[in-house]
Amino acid sequence: MSASQDSTVDQATMGACPVAHHGYEPFQQNDPFPAYRNLRDEEPVMYDERIDCWVVTRHADIKEVFGDWETFSSENAQAPVRERGPEAKQIMKDGGFTAYSGLSARVPPEHTRIRSVVQKAFTPRRYKVLEPFIRDNVRTLLQRMLEHPDRKGDLLKDLAYDIPTITILTLFGEDTDQIDQFKEWSNSRGAMTWADLSDEEQIPHAHNLVDYWQKCLSMVEKAHREGGDNLVADLVKAQENGAEISDHEIASVCYSLLFAGHETTTTLIANTLRVLLAHPEQWQKLQDDPKKIAGAVDEVLRYSPSIVAWRRKALKDATVGGTEIPEGAQLLLVMGSANRDESLFENGDSFDVERSNSREHLAFGFGIHYCLGNMLAKLQTKITLEETLALAPHVKLVDPDHIQFGENLSFRAPVAVPVTWES
């Protein structure tokens, strides 16, 4: 297997996989791509009783589902994969947890109304203001890592972990000394929604979600009291000027964006550096011509996205890829598979920063729920890559064949990206 853990394995290995599901294991993310290929080839719309979902793996089918929100609702996108246990439910009830999705699980007309307000506040103007700040943070973190006396580091922990968290906290007007706290809350948010947790394992995460939600409510209250030049204050100001958005909806937007705004970008930055360093000839192409960096980010989004699968619910009987889907059924749209579909991407399992159609990936979704923060995520990744190529072009992956990824239905995030370098 290649150093990036993103390529195919041999046929003998695939033959050892469970036949019933073509090797697909919903929560295993170390190297799901051979199973994705099996599914595309053999059963592109497969019912998986283990997660009660129709697993959809071809690009055209997934794009069609994303585009038809009237048939395939997003209302289940944020629903827990495993039902919350009684103790976790009580903790959240007692703590006043009433958070709901900011946008991704809402449907029109509610989704349209809220997104129109948020979109006006989440503007490129704010990104432009943040750009030098992001660049300074990247340089500071890189230089700190390179000072390690043993010449070893972790691109996830030392670099990717902090950059988007600092950025999103600044965007929301929060102190950046809260990074670890917000990361802990976000980890609990991800685990309680998309991980396969026992009732007992849910308990500490339930407490964290209560604290996280109460923080979001307090941010809205503070914006009403003090105003300010930040995203929360902008939304409160819009409300005061007549925009149709409630305090609970603003807090729910905070709850969603404070998670999505850094968790997936942390993974994107880590995966970008990991995949490129695992392909030295591609890394060299960017050193030779930095103008290729923007295209390289899109190729990483195609080849190794932060989110590999997302859910939808059929509101009526429908047909997907020639398969009948009954009303009320859940679908799992595997974008990580769609992005390698060779009907669109030639040699889809190969990584190529010069690929001409990388931007046709579905890593940010498609249709009315297309990721609102896509420009900010790509900007931060591009800056990080530019500065790493300038300040640390000599770093090398440590034991790249054994990089591990956390177990999760939707998110494919490396546990660590260890590197070393010569003096």
N, C-alpha and C positions, 0 to 999 in steps of 0.2 A: 504493500500500500504506500502511496506517496506520503511525503512528510506532513502534509496538511490535514490528514484524516478527512479529506473531502472528496476523495476519488473512489473509484470502484474497487471491489475486492474480486478475487478469482472465482471462477464458476464452482469450484469444489466447496468453497466457503458458503456461497449462496445456496448450494444444494443441501447444506446441512441445516438451513433455516426451516422453521415450521412451514409446511406446505400450505396449510389452511389460510394463512395470511400473507403468503408470498414473501416471508421474511420480515414483514413489517411489525415493529414493536412500538406502540404509540408513544411511550415515555422515554425510550432509549434514543439518545441523540449523538452518541459518539461517531457513528458513521451510518446514517440512515439511507444514504443515496443508492446503494445497490438495491435495497428493498423498494425504494421509489421507482427505480427503473423497472423492476419486476412488475409492480402494480400498473405502471403505464402500459407495459407490453401485454400483460395478461388479464388484468381486471381493473381498468382505470376508474371504475366506480364500484367500490367494494363495501359491503356492509360489515362492520366490525362490532360484534356483540360485546366485546370487552369494554368499549367506550360508548356503545349505543349510537354510533355515527356511521353515515355513509361517507367513506373516505374517497375523495375526488383528487386525481393526481395529474390530469392533463391540462395544459395551459389554456386551450380554447374553452374547455368546460368550466374551468375555474373563473376565467374572465367573464363568461356568460352569466354565471351565478352571481358574481360580484355586481354585475351590471343590472341585474333584475331584482331590485330591492322590493318590488311589490309582490314577487313570488317567494323570494328567499330573504327572510327578515334577519336583521342583525341582533334581535332581542336576546339571543342566547350567547352573544359573544363574550360577555363578562360573567356568565353563570359558572358557579363552581363545578369543576369536572367531577368531583366526588362530593356528595351531599355533606353539609356541615353537621358535625355531631351535636348531640344535645347540649353538652357543656359549652362548646364554642358558640352555639346559637345564643345561649343564655348570657354569656359574657358580652356578646355584641349587643344584645337587647338591653341589658342593664347599663351598658356604656353609651347608649343613645346612638348606636351606629345605624345611620339611615342613608349612607352614601350610595349613589347610583352612578352609572357611567357618565362621563362628561359628554361624549359624543358617540363612541364606537358601538354601543349597544342600543342607542336610541334610533327611532324610526321617524320618518316624516309623518306629520308636519312638525313635530316637536324637534327632531334633528335639524331640519332646515332652519327653523327659527333660532335655535341656540347657535348653530354653526355660523349663521350670518353675523351674529353679534361678536362671537369669538374671533372670527376671521379678520374683522376690522381692527382688533387689538393686536393680533398675532401677525405683525407686519414685517416686511423686509427692512423697514427703517430701523426696527429694533435689532435685527441681525447685524446690520451695518455698524451700528454703534458698538455692538458686542465684539466685532471681529478683532480689533487690536487687543482687547482684553483677553479673548480666547488665546490669541497667539502668545501673549506674554505668559499666560498660565502654562501653556504647552512647553515653552522654553524653560521656564522655571522647574517644572517637574522633570523634564528630560535631563537637565543639567544636574539636578539633585540625584537622579538615578545613576548617572554616569560617574558620580563621585564615590560610588560604592567601592570600598577598598579591595574587595574580592572580584570586582568586575563581573557582577551578576545582578540581574534584576528580573522583574516580572512586569511585562508591558500592560497587563491587566491591572494589577494592584498599584504599580508605580506611576501609571500614566492614564490609561483609559478609565479607571475608576473615578478619578476626581474631575476630569475636564468637563464632561457634560453636567455633572452634579453642580459644580460651581456655576456653570452657565445658567442652568435652569433656576437655581436659587436666586441668582442675581436678577434674572428676568422677572421673578416673582417678588422681588424686594425683600428677600430673606437673607439672614446672616450666613455666610459661607462656612462658619465654624460648626454648622449643623450637618455636615456631609454624612458622617457615620450614622447619625440618627435617621436621616431620610433614607439612606441605603438600607438600614435595618427594616424600616417600615415598608419599603418597596419590595424587599425580599419576601416579607410576609404577604404582601399583596399578591405577588406572583405565585407563591406557594399555595395560598388559600384558594386561588382561582384555577390554576392550571396544573398543579402537582397532584400526585396520588398519595394523599396523607391519611393516616389513621385518625380516629377520633382524638386520641391522646396527643398525637403530633400537632393537631390543629390548635390546641389550647394556647401556647405562647403566641402564636400568630394572631389569634383572635384578640388578645390583649393589645398587640401592636396595631391592629387595624382600628381599634377604638381610639387609641392615642393619635393615630394618623388622621382620622376623620375629625377629631376634636381640634387638631391643629389647623386643618383646612377651614373649619368654621371660624376659628379665631382670626385667621388671615382676612376673611371677608369683613368681620367686625372691625378689625384694625383699619382696613381700607375705608370703611364708612367714617371712622373717627378722624383719621389722619390724612387721608388721601395719599398722594405720592406719585412718583413716576415709575410705575411698574405695571405688569399685566393685570394683577388683581385690581389695582386702583382704576385702571382703564375700564375694566368690566363694570365695576361699581359706578364709575362716572357715566358710562353708557346707560346703565339702568336708571340713574338719576335724571338723565336727559331724555328718558322715555323709551329706551330699548326694552323689549319684552323678555326679561330674564330675571329670575328670582335669586335671592341670596342662596337658597339651597342648590340651585343650578350652578351658580358661580362656584360654590364650594365643591360641587361634584366635578366641575371642570378642573379645579385645582387638584382634586384627588386623582383625576386621570392624568393630567399633563405633568404633574410632579413625578409621576411614575413613568409614563411613556417618554417624557422629555429627557430622561437620562438613562433609564435602564437599557433600552434598546440601542441607544447611541453608544453607551459604554461597550456593549457587545459589538456594535458595528466597528468601532475604532479598534478593539482588540482583534476582531476577525480580519480586518483590513491588513494590519501589520502581520498577523500570524500567517495569513494566506500568501501575502507577497514575499515574506521571508522564506516560506516553504517553496517558493518558486524563484530562485535567485536570478534566472534569466529575465523574469518579468520585473523584478526589483531593479535590475540593471537598466531596463528600458526606461524606467521613470527617472533614474539618475541621469541618464543620457538626455532625456527630454521631459522636463517637469510639466510640459503642457498636456501630457498624457494622464496626469493625476486625476482629473475630474472623471475621465472615462474609466480609470481603474477603480474608483469608488463605486461606480455603477456596476462594474463587472463583479466586484465583491458582493454587492447587494444581490446580484443574480446568482452567483456561485455559492455563497455561504451567508445567507441572510440571517438577521437576528431572530426574526419570527418565521418559522417554517410552516405553520399551520394556523388557520383561523376558522371560527365556526359560524354557521348560518342555520336557520330553521325554515323548513318548507311550510308556507302558509296554505298551500293547496296541493293537490296531486300534481306532479310535474315529471318531466323527463330530463335527465342529465346524461349526456354521452350515450344515449340509447337505452339507459336504465330507468325504469319507473321508480320514482321517489314518492312515497305516500305523504299525504298531508300530516303535518306535525313532526315529521322526521327531522333529525339533526344531521347536518353535513359538516364534515371536516375538510376544508379546502387546503390542500397541501401545496402551498406556494413554493416550498423548497424543492418539490418535484417539478412543478410547472416551469420553474426557472431553468430546468435542464432538459426540457422537452425538446427532442431533436427534430420535431416537426417545425420548430421555429428557430432553435439555437443549434447550429451545426456543431458537432462534437461537444455536446452540452456538458459533458463531464470534464472537459478541459478548461483551464483557466487562461484567459488571454486578455490582457489589458488593452489590446488593439481591436477587440471584437466590435463590429460596427453596430450591432443592434442590442447591446447590453441593456439599454434603457427601456426595453420592452419587458423587463422583469416585473414581477408582481409583488416585490418585497414590501411595497407601501400600500398594497391593496389596489383597488380599482373602483371607479364609480363614485357615488356620493360620499363614501366613507374614506376616500383616498387620504392618506396620512397628512394631517394639517402641518405637522412639524418637519416634513421631509427636507425642506431647504436648510433648516437649521442643523439637522442631523448630518447632512452631506457637507455643509460648510465646516462644521467642527472636525469631521473626519478628514476633509481635504487639508485643513490647516495642520492637523496633527501629522499627516503624512508628509507634507512639505517640510515641516520642522524636523521630523525624524530623519528624512533623507539628507537634510542639511547638517544636523548636529550629530547624528548617530547612524550614518550609513553602514557602519561596520558591525552592527549587532547581528548575532546569529541565534537561531532557536536552539534551545537545549532539549534533546530527546524529543524531537517533533513528532515521531511516530506514536507517542504515548500521551499526547495532550488529551485531557478528559473534558467532557461536557456534562453539565448538570442534567438530571432526569426531569423532563417537563413535556407536556403535550404540545406546546406551541413555541416555546422559546429555546433557541439553540445557542447557549452561552458557554464559552470555555471557562473552566474552573481556574486556570492559570495559564499564562503565556510566558514561561521562563526563557530568558535570554542571557547571553554572555557576550564578551567582546575582548579583543586584544588591547593591550595598553598602548 
